[in-house]
Amino acid sequence: MSIEDCLHIAREHVHRSLLGLSQRVKPQNERERQERFPTLGRLLGAYFCQDFPDWYATWEEAIDDYLSAMDEEEAEDTAEEIADLLALVDSNQELAQATDILGLEHRPPRGMTLRRWLESMRHRITSTT
């Protein structure tokens, strides 16, 4: 094996490691959050916007409608992005800010925190895919 071949292999390993690291770094602005959470942004922005009460009776109905329009891979990506977001943010304030940036305009049902609501969404998505 030549030196160039070894360097190419090493470069690929370093590149993959850096990609993995970037997935664990907390996005710092709106563009980074949208790039990091594209499917979650589509779910929150399209299904939980200000028109939510006109379209759906419950949040579960909105999730079911979302799932009917998505393929299994995108639904799995959304569930994964919810888990990633919940793991990245430390405070309720930070979670509220992140979900606002992702397009969430509807608040959780009474008696449910935003974190618990997102976990419930994730559970509904994973249990139906």
C-alpha positions in Angstrom: 0.0 0.0 0.0 1.3 3.4 -0.9 1.6 6.4 1.4 -1.1 8.1 -0.6 -3.4 5.1 0.0 -2.7 5.2 3.7 -3.3 9.0 3.9 -6.6 8.6 2.0 -7.8 6.0 4.5 -6.7 8.1 7.4 -8.5 11.2 5.9 -11.7 9.2 5.6 -11.5 8.1 9.3 -10.9 11.7 10.4 -13.8 12.9 8.2 -16.2 10.4 9.7 -15.1 11.2 13.2 -15.7 14.9 12.6 -19.1 14.2 11.2 -20.0 12.2 14.3 -18.8 15.0 16.5 -20.8 17.6 14.7 -23.9 15.6 15.3 -23.4 15.9 19.1 -22.7 19.6 19.1 -25.6 21.8 20.1 -26.7 24.1 17.2 -26.2 27.7 18.0 -28.6 29.5 15.6 -31.7 29.0 13.5 -29.9 27.9 10.3 -27.9 25.3 12.3 -31.0 24.0 14.0 -32.9 23.7 10.8 -30.0 21.9 9.1 -29.7 19.5 12.2 -33.4 18.8 12.6 -35.0 19.0 9.1 -37.7 16.4 9.6 -38.6 17.6 13.1 -38.8 21.1 11.7 -41.2 19.9 9.0 -43.4 18.2 11.6 -43.5 21.1 14.0 -43.7 23.9 11.4 -46.3 22.3 9.2 -48.5 20.3 11.6 -48.2 22.4 14.8 -48.5 25.9 13.4 -51.0 28.5 14.3 -53.7 26.8 12.2 -53.4 23.6 14.3 -56.8 24.1 16.1 -58.6 24.6 12.7 -57.2 21.3 11.3 -57.0 18.9 14.2 -58.9 18.0 17.3 -55.9 16.5 19.1 -52.1 16.4 18.8 -52.4 12.7 18.2 -54.6 13.3 15.1 -51.9 15.7 13.8 -49.2 13.0 14.3 -51.3 10.4 12.6 -51.8 12.8 9.6 -48.1 13.5 9.5 -47.4 9.7 9.5 -49.8 9.1 6.7 -47.9 11.6 4.5 -44.4 10.3 5.4 -42.5 7.2 4.4 -41.2 5.0 7.2 -37.6 6.3 6.9 -38.6 9.9 7.3 -40.8 9.0 10.3 -37.9 7.2 11.9 -35.7 10.2 11.2 -38.2 12.4 13.0 -38.3 10.2 16.0 -34.5 10.2 16.1 -34.3 13.9 15.8 -36.8 14.3 18.7 -34.5 12.1 20.8 -31.4 14.1 19.7 -33.0 17.4 20.5 -34.1 16.3 23.9 -30.6 15.0 24.7 -29.0 18.2 23.5 -31.0 20.8 25.4 -30.6 21.2 29.1 -33.4 23.5 30.2 -37.0 24.0 29.5 -36.3 27.5 28.3 -33.7 26.3 25.8 -36.1 23.5 24.6 -38.9 26.1 24.1 -36.5 28.3 22.2 -35.3 25.4 20.0 -38.9 24.3 19.2 -39.9 27.9 18.4 -37.0 28.1 15.9 -38.1 24.8 14.4 -41.6 26.2 13.8 -43.7 25.1 16.8 -46.5 27.5 17.3 -48.9 25.3 19.3 -48.3 24.7 23.0 -48.5 21.3 24.8 -51.8 20.1 26.1 -52.6 21.2 29.7 -50.7 19.4 32.4 -48.0 18.3 30.0 -44.5 19.8 29.7 -43.0 20.5 26.4 -40.3 17.8 27.0 -43.0 15.2 27.9 -45.1 16.2 24.9 -42.2 15.7 22.6 -41.4 12.3 24.2 -45.1 11.4 23.7 -44.9 12.4 20.0 -41.7 10.3 19.6 -43.4 7.3 21.2 -46.5 7.7 19.0 -44.2 7.9 15.9 -42.1 4.9 16.8 -45.1 2.7 17.9 -46.8 3.2 14.5 -43.8 2.7 12.2 
